[in-house]
Amino acid sequence: MWTQLAQDVINGKELSDHEALAILTVNDDELLPLLHGAFQIRKHYYGKKVKLNMILNAKSGYCPEDCGYCSQSSKSTAPIEKYPFITKEEILEGAKRAFENKIGTFCIVASGRGPTRKDVKVVSEAVSEIKEKYGLKVCACLGLLKEEQAEQLKQAGVDRYNHNVNTSQRHHDYITTTHTYDDRINTIEIVKKHGLSPCSGAIIGMKETKDDVVHIARALRALDADSIPINFLNAIDGTKLEGTKELNPRYSLKVLALFRYINPTKEIRVAGGREVNLGTLQPLALYPANSIFVGDYLTTAGQEENIDYRMLEDLGFEIELAEKQEELSRA
């Protein structure tokens, strides 16, 4: 069944709501056939290559937003490190580490509603040097974006801009009230308008329904997001969602498969919370997904990097390197 559905998707079929929900509710005994079908789609478009991403937290805390999942929000009492926007030199040092660790996409992330003029200037100057020295793909995630800011980032060499929808439109107001779902969509549209590759994804496990999960996957297809990071809630004490534990490894894998079946040609990235929610089943996530984060996240620790590299080697997958990294590996 799943192999045939996968072939139909490759041939252009869009899943019905019934088929989409069937993926999320399938009996666990059917999990491996489901993942095999998802892998057929992934292999068709991406082979066995895996894209590696690394986050640099360029500004921590001091955020006026009230996002219920976030330890950096104005409502959070989580004891996190807080600091203002870092310097260009610190960003460049992060890019150097990324280059040396075979990271293809370097992600500059900052807390806050949106960047200041100074923030955009620092990022722009750093990215120009990153491109010259390391040739990495750069993704910026700085919050709600204005037209002129998007243009400045594009001119500096930023390849991609991340702004997650996070959840469904219906569920959005439960998660945050200081900005709207449409505010997020507007930023993604501005990004696309100025030639930046749109990156937008979700956080799963925030008390949404399975229908919500399907709606998120369809919304991202409609937005034509090039990269779709799937985060799995790692509920942090001191946040609104403290103590929430709705996920298990098998359901998390079904979610990844759903996003692959609905967004067959897109980069599906296993993102924050994978270590906590996928546990020992993390290797199976790379059958529907073709991209992972390596290293720490914004305020939570990731898996040790050597474990990730060993996992990819054991799976027989190939790390997709930047051109300058390829040149270095052949030297």
C-alpha positions in Angstrom: 0.0 0.0 0.0 2.6 2.6 1.1 5.0 1.8 -1.7 2.3 2.3 -4.2 1.2 5.5 -2.6 4.8 6.7 -2.7 5.0 6.0 -6.4 1.7 7.8 -6.9 3.2 10.8 -5.1 6.3 10.8 -7.2 4.0 10.8 -10.2 2.3 13.9 -9.0 -0.5 12.7 -6.7 -1.6 14.9 -3.8 -2.8 13.0 -0.7 -6.4 13.2 0.4 -7.2 14.1 4.0 -8.1 10.5 4.6 -4.8 9.3 3.3 -2.9 11.9 5.3 -4.6 11.0 8.5 -4.1 7.3 7.8 -0.3 8.0 7.9 -0.6 9.5 11.4 -2.9 6.8 12.7 -1.4 3.8 11.1 -0.8 0.8 13.4 2.7 0.6 14.6 3.0 -2.8 12.9 2.9 -0.9 9.6 5.5 1.7 10.6 8.4 0.1 8.7 6.4 -0.3 5.4 5.3 3.4 5.8 8.9 4.5 6.2 10.0 2.4 3.3 7.5 4.2 1.1 8.7 7.6 2.4 12.2 6.6 1.7 11.3 5.8 -1.9 10.2 9.4 -2.3 13.2 10.8 -0.5 15.6 8.7 -2.5 13.9 9.7 -5.8 14.6 13.4 -5.1 17.7 13.3 -2.9 19.3 10.0 -3.2 21.2 9.0 0.0 22.6 12.5 0.7 22.1 14.3 4.0 22.4 18.0 4.5 23.9 19.1 7.8 22.9 22.4 9.6 24.3 24.2 12.6 22.7 26.9 14.7 24.5 29.9 16.1 22.4 31.7 18.8 23.3 35.3 17.9 21.1 36.8 20.6 19.6 35.0 23.5 16.5 36.1 25.6 15.1 39.6 26.0 12.2 38.7 23.7 8.9 40.6 24.0 6.9 37.8 22.4 4.9 35.3 24.5 5.4 32.0 22.5 4.4 29.2 24.8 7.1 26.8 23.8 10.0 29.2 24.1 12.4 29.6 27.0 13.4 33.1 25.6 9.9 34.5 25.7 8.7 37.4 27.9 6.5 35.0 29.9 9.2 32.3 30.5 10.8 31.9 33.8 13.4 29.4 32.5 16.9 30.1 33.8 18.6 30.6 30.4 21.7 32.6 29.4 20.8 36.0 28.1 23.0 38.3 26.0 22.6 41.0 23.3 23.4 40.6 19.6 26.9 39.2 19.2 29.7 40.7 17.1 30.6 40.0 13.5 33.8 38.3 14.7 31.8 35.9 16.9 29.6 35.0 13.9 32.7 34.4 11.8 34.1 32.1 14.5 30.9 30.1 14.4 31.1 29.8 10.6 34.6 28.5 10.9 33.5 25.8 13.3 30.7 24.9 10.9 33.0 24.7 8.0 35.5 22.4 9.8 32.6 20.1 10.9 31.3 19.5 7.4 28.2 21.7 8.0 26.7 22.8 4.7 24.2 25.3 6.1 25.1 27.8 8.8 22.1 29.2 10.6 22.3 32.6 12.3 19.4 32.8 14.8 18.4 35.7 17.1 15.6 36.1 19.6 13.2 39.0 19.4 10.2 40.2 17.4 12.4 41.3 14.5 15.9 42.6 13.8 17.1 46.2 14.3 19.0 48.1 11.6 22.2 47.4 13.5 21.4 43.6 13.7 20.9 43.4 9.9 24.1 45.4 9.4 26.2 43.0 11.6 24.7 39.9 9.9 25.2 41.3 6.4 28.8 42.2 7.0 29.5 38.7 8.5 27.8 36.9 5.7 29.8 38.7 3.1 33.0 37.3 4.7 31.5 33.9 5.3 30.8 33.5 1.6 34.3 34.6 0.7 36.1 32.5 3.2 34.0 29.3 3.5 31.4 29.3 0.8 28.7 28.0 3.2 25.0 28.3 2.6 23.7 30.8 5.1 20.3 30.8 6.7 19.1 33.8 8.8 16.4 33.6 11.4 15.8 37.0 12.9 12.0 37.2 13.4 9.5 39.3 11.5 11.1 40.9 8.5 10.6 44.2 6.6 11.0 44.6 2.8 14.2 46.6 3.0 15.7 44.2 5.5 15.1 41.3 3.3 16.7 43.1 0.3 19.7 44.0 2.4 20.2 40.4 3.6 19.8 39.1 0.0 22.4 41.6 -1.3 24.9 40.5 1.5 24.6 36.9 0.3 22.1 35.3 2.7 20.7 32.3 0.9 17.8 31.3 3.0 15.5 32.9 5.7 13.8 30.8 8.3 10.4 31.8 9.8 8.4 28.9 11.0 4.6 28.8 11.0 5.1 26.5 14.0 1.5 25.3 14.2 -1.8 25.4 12.3 -3.7 28.7 11.9 -6.5 27.3 14.1 -4.1 26.5 16.9 -1.9 29.5 16.7 -3.6 31.7 19.2 -3.2 29.0 21.9 0.6 29.2 21.3 1.2 32.9 21.0 -0.9 36.1 21.2 1.7 38.8 20.5 1.7 38.3 16.8 -0.7 36.6 14.4 -0.4 33.6 12.1 -0.7 36.1 9.2 2.3 38.0 10.5 4.3 34.9 10.0 2.9 34.2 6.5 3.7 37.8 5.5 7.3 37.4 6.5 7.6 34.3 4.4 6.1 36.0 1.4 8.5 39.0 1.8 11.4 36.5 1.9 10.2 34.9 -1.4 9.6 38.3 -3.0 13.2 39.3 -2.5 14.7 36.1 -3.8 15.6 34.4 -0.5 14.9 30.7 -0.2 12.0 30.3 2.2 12.5 28.0 5.2 9.5 27.3 7.3 8.5 24.4 9.5 6.6 23.3 12.6 6.9 22.3 16.2 5.0 19.1 16.9 3.6 18.1 20.3 2.1 21.4 21.4 -1.4 20.0 22.1 -2.4 20.2 18.5 -4.7 17.6 16.9 -3.7 15.3 14.1 -5.9 17.4 11.8 -3.7 20.4 12.8 -0.6 18.5 11.7 -2.1 17.7 8.3 -3.0 21.4 7.9 0.5 22.5 8.8 2.0 20.2 6.1 -0.5 21.4 3.5 0.1 25.1 4.5 3.9 24.6 3.9 3.2 23.0 0.6 1.0 26.0 -0.4 3.8 28.4 0.8 6.3 26.5 -1.4 8.8 26.4 1.5 12.1 25.0 0.2 13.2 23.7 3.6 10.9 22.4 6.3 12.4 21.9 9.7 10.3 19.6 11.9 10.8 20.3 15.6 9.5 18.0 18.3 8.5 19.8 21.5 11.1 19.6 24.2 9.0 21.1 27.0 11.1 23.4 29.1 10.3 24.2 32.7 9.2 27.8 33.1 7.3 27.9 29.8 3.6 27.7 29.2 4.0 24.2 27.8 6.0 23.0 30.8 5.3 19.3 31.5 3.7 18.6 28.1 4.6 15.1 26.9 2.4 14.0 24.0 4.9 12.4 21.7 6.6 9.0 21.3 9.3 7.9 18.8 6.9 6.0 16.6 4.4 8.9 16.2 7.3 11.3 15.6 8.4 9.1 12.7 4.9 9.0 11.3 4.9 12.8 11.3 8.1 12.9 9.3 6.7 10.5 6.8 3.5 12.6 6.5 5.6 15.7 5.6 7.6 13.7 3.1 4.4 12.4 1.4 2.8 15.8 1.3 6.0 17.8 0.4 7.9 15.2 -1.7 10.4 17.5 -3.4 11.4 19.6 -0.3 14.2 19.4 2.2 12.7 17.8 5.3 14.9 18.5 8.3 14.8 16.7 11.6 15.3 19.6 14.0 15.0 20.5 17.7 13.8 17.8 20.2 14.8 14.9 18.0 17.1 13.5 20.7 14.3 13.6 23.4 11.4 12.5 21.3 12.9 10.0 18.8 15.4 8.5 21.2 17.0 5.3 19.9 14.9 5.5 16.8 16.7 8.6 15.5 18.4 6.8 12.6 15.0 5.9 11.1 14.2 9.6 10.9 16.6 9.9 7.9 14.5 7.6 5.8 11.8 10.3 5.3 14.0 13.3 6.1 17.2 14.3 4.3 18.6 17.0 6.6 19.4 17.3 10.3 20.8 19.8 12.8 24.2 19.0 14.3 25.2 20.4 17.7 23.3 22.4 20.2 20.0 24.3 19.7 19.1 27.7 21.0 18.9 27.0 24.7 19.0 23.2 24.8 21.8 20.8 24.2 21.9 18.6 21.1 23.4 15.1 20.7 27.2 14.8 20.7 28.4 15.5 17.2 30.4 12.3 16.9 27.3 10.3 17.5 25.5 12.0 14.6 28.4 11.4 12.2 28.6 7.8 13.3 24.9 7.4 12.7 25.2 8.7 9.2 28.1 6.4 8.5 26.3 3.4 9.8 23.3 4.2 7.7 25.4 4.4 4.6 24.4 8.0 3.9 26.6 10.7 2.4 27.1 14.1 3.8 26.4 16.9 1.2 29.3 19.2 1.4 29.8 22.8 0.3 32.0 23.3 -2.7 35.0 24.5 -0.6 34.6 21.6 1.8 34.6 19.2 -1.2 37.8 20.8 -2.4 39.4 20.4 1.0 38.3 16.7 1.3 40.0 16.0 -2.0 43.2 17.8 -1.1 
